[in-house]
Every structure is written in structure tokens, then in C-alpha cells.
């Protein structure tokens, strides 16, 4: 059975904590293992923080729409903003051997999610699609 949860929130840094709590509880209720929950929470945190910081330049009057779709152990995340169009080719992680603070969010997102793609057919703003498959332990 497909299940969907949608959350719309202001582009405030403190709302990243709410997103983390939502994804954590959404996955707990579906029997996802703790390490997978932690990884997914971290990657989604990075994606939302990137929208707030880079797309919206920390403007709290802007908003983000997060949609979580779950079906048969597969999580699809849609992260929608209404800022300037992003060129997906320009979004690259920094080199891992480059020692400095920050710049690993894209690497983390791509490492944790199975699918990371920009949906091109949006009229205004950006739509990021993330997908992750989980191995759910059987309950005895």
C-alpha cells in the first residue's frame, strides 16, 4: 500500500530539525533499521539545508514542500522549492581530499540515496527527487 506525507514549511534553518524528526518517525513506523534511518535523516538534512542556504539565501519568507512516498520498502522524497532554477550540472561535491569545512552535502546525498535527480518539467523553481530502497527485517 502506498503511503504519502506532505509537509510545507518556511525556509528557516531551525525547521531542518522538524524535517529530521518527521523523516525519523516516518521511517521508524515502517520498521526501517536505525542505521538506515540515521543515514537518510542526514542526507535529507543536507538537501533541505542546501535549499535554505543556496537557493533561498536564508530568506525565511520563502517555503519548501517536502513529500514522502512509501511503497514496498521504497522511499521516494520530493523536495520542492520556488527559487531560481538550479543548473544540475553545476551541483558537484568538492574533492574528498580537499581539507576544509563544508561542501560534502552533495557527496553525502549521492552516497546515501539510490536515485538523486532533478525533475526538469517544473514551471517555477526546482524539484529534487530522491529514492532509497530499504531492507526491512521481517517481524517474527
C-alpha positions as CSV (number, residue, x, y, z in Angstrom):
1,X,0.0,0.0,0.0
2,X,1.3,3.4,-0.9
3,X,1.6,6.0,1.8
4,X,2.2,9.7,1.4
5,X,3.1,12.5,3.8
6,X,3.5,16.1,2.7
7,X,5.0,18.9,4.7
8,X,5.2,22.6,3.8
9,X,7.5,24.8,5.9
10,X,9.3,28.1,5.9
11,X,12.9,28.2,4.8
12,X,14.3,28.7,8.3
13,X,17.4,26.8,9.5
14,X,15.6,25.7,12.6
15,X,13.0,23.9,10.5
16,X,15.6,21.4,9.5
17,X,15.2,19.9,12.9
18,X,11.5,19.4,12.2
19,X,12.3,17.7,8.9
20,X,14.7,15.4,10.7
21,X,12.0,14.4,13.3
22,X,9.5,13.8,10.5
23,X,11.7,11.6,8.4
24,X,12.9,9.7,11.5
25,X,9.4,8.9,12.8
26,X,8.1,8.2,9.3
27,X,10.8,5.5,8.9
28,X,10.5,4.1,12.4
29,X,6.8,3.5,11.8
30,X,7.8,1.4,8.7
31,X,10.3,-0.8,10.5
32,X,13.5,0.7,9.0
33,X,16.7,-0.1,10.7
34,X,18.3,2.6,12.9
35,X,21.5,3.0,10.8
36,X,19.4,3.4,7.6
37,X,17.2,6.0,9.5
38,X,20.3,7.9,10.6
39,X,21.8,7.9,7.1
40,X,18.5,9.0,5.4
41,X,18.0,11.7,8.1
42,X,21.5,13.1,7.5
43,X,21.1,13.2,3.7
44,X,17.7,14.8,3.8
45,X,19.1,17.3,6.3
46,X,21.8,18.2,3.8
47,X,19.3,18.6,0.9
48,X,17.0,20.9,2.9
49,X,19.9,22.9,4.3
50,X,21.2,23.4,0.7
51,X,17.8,24.8,-0.5
52,X,17.6,27.1,2.5
53,X,21.2,28.4,2.2
54,X,21.9,28.3,-1.5
55,X,18.6,28.6,-3.3
56,X,16.8,30.9,-0.9
57,X,19.8,32.7,0.7
58,X,18.3,32.1,4.1
59,X,15.2,34.1,3.3
60,X,12.5,32.9,5.9
61,X,9.7,34.3,3.8
62,X,10.2,31.5,1.2
63,X,8.9,28.0,1.7
64,X,9.7,24.4,0.8
65,X,7.4,21.5,0.2
66,X,8.6,18.0,1.2
67,X,6.7,14.9,0.1
68,X,7.5,11.5,1.3
69,X,6.1,8.5,-0.6
70,X,6.5,5.0,0.7
71,X,5.6,1.7,-1.0
72,X,7.0,-1.8,-0.6
73,X,10.2,-0.7,1.2
74,X,11.0,2.1,-1.2
75,X,11.1,5.8,-0.1
76,X,10.6,8.5,-2.7
77,X,11.3,12.0,-1.5
78,X,10.3,15.1,-3.5
79,X,11.8,18.3,-2.3
80,X,10.2,21.4,-4.0
81,X,11.3,25.0,-3.8
82,X,10.2,28.1,-5.7
83,X,13.5,29.8,-6.1
84,X,15.8,30.5,-9.1
85,X,16.3,27.5,-11.4
86,X,19.3,25.4,-10.5
87,X,21.7,24.0,-13.1
88,X,22.1,20.4,-12.0
89,X,25.5,20.2,-13.8
90,X,26.8,22.9,-11.5
91,X,26.0,21.0,-8.4
92,X,29.0,18.9,-7.6
93,X,30.6,17.7,-4.3
94,X,34.0,19.0,-3.5
95,X,37.0,16.7,-3.7
96,X,37.2,14.5,-0.7
97,X,40.9,15.0,-0.3
98,X,40.4,18.8,-0.1
99,X,40.6,19.5,3.6
100,X,38.2,22.3,4.6
101,X,34.8,22.8,6.3
102,X,31.6,22.2,4.4
103,X,30.9,21.2,0.8
104,X,30.2,17.5,1.5
105,X,26.4,17.7,1.4
106,X,26.1,16.7,-2.2
107,X,28.5,13.8,-1.7
108,X,26.5,12.6,1.3
109,X,23.2,12.8,-0.5
110,X,24.5,10.9,-3.5
111,X,26.2,8.3,-1.3
112,X,23.0,7.5,0.7
113,X,20.2,7.8,-1.8
114,X,20.0,5.3,-4.7
115,X,18.5,8.0,-7.0
116,X,19.3,11.7,-7.0
117,X,17.7,13.6,-9.9
118,X,16.3,17.0,-10.7
119,X,12.9,16.9,-12.3
120,X,13.1,19.2,-15.2
121,X,9.4,19.8,-16.0
122,X,8.5,22.2,-13.3
123,X,7.2,25.6,-14.2
124,X,8.9,27.6,-11.5
125,X,11.6,26.7,-9.0
126,X,13.2,23.3,-8.5
127,X,12.1,19.7,-7.8
128,X,14.6,17.2,-6.4
129,X,13.7,13.5,-6.5
130,X,15.5,11.2,-4.1
131,X,14.8,7.5,-3.8
132,X,16.1,4.9,-1.4
133,X,15.3,1.2,-1.1
134,X,15.3,-0.4,2.4
135,X,15.7,-3.9,3.6
136,X,13.0,-4.2,6.2
137,X,13.6,-7.0,8.7
138,X,10.7,-9.5,9.0
139,X,8.8,-9.4,12.2
140,X,8.7,-12.9,13.8
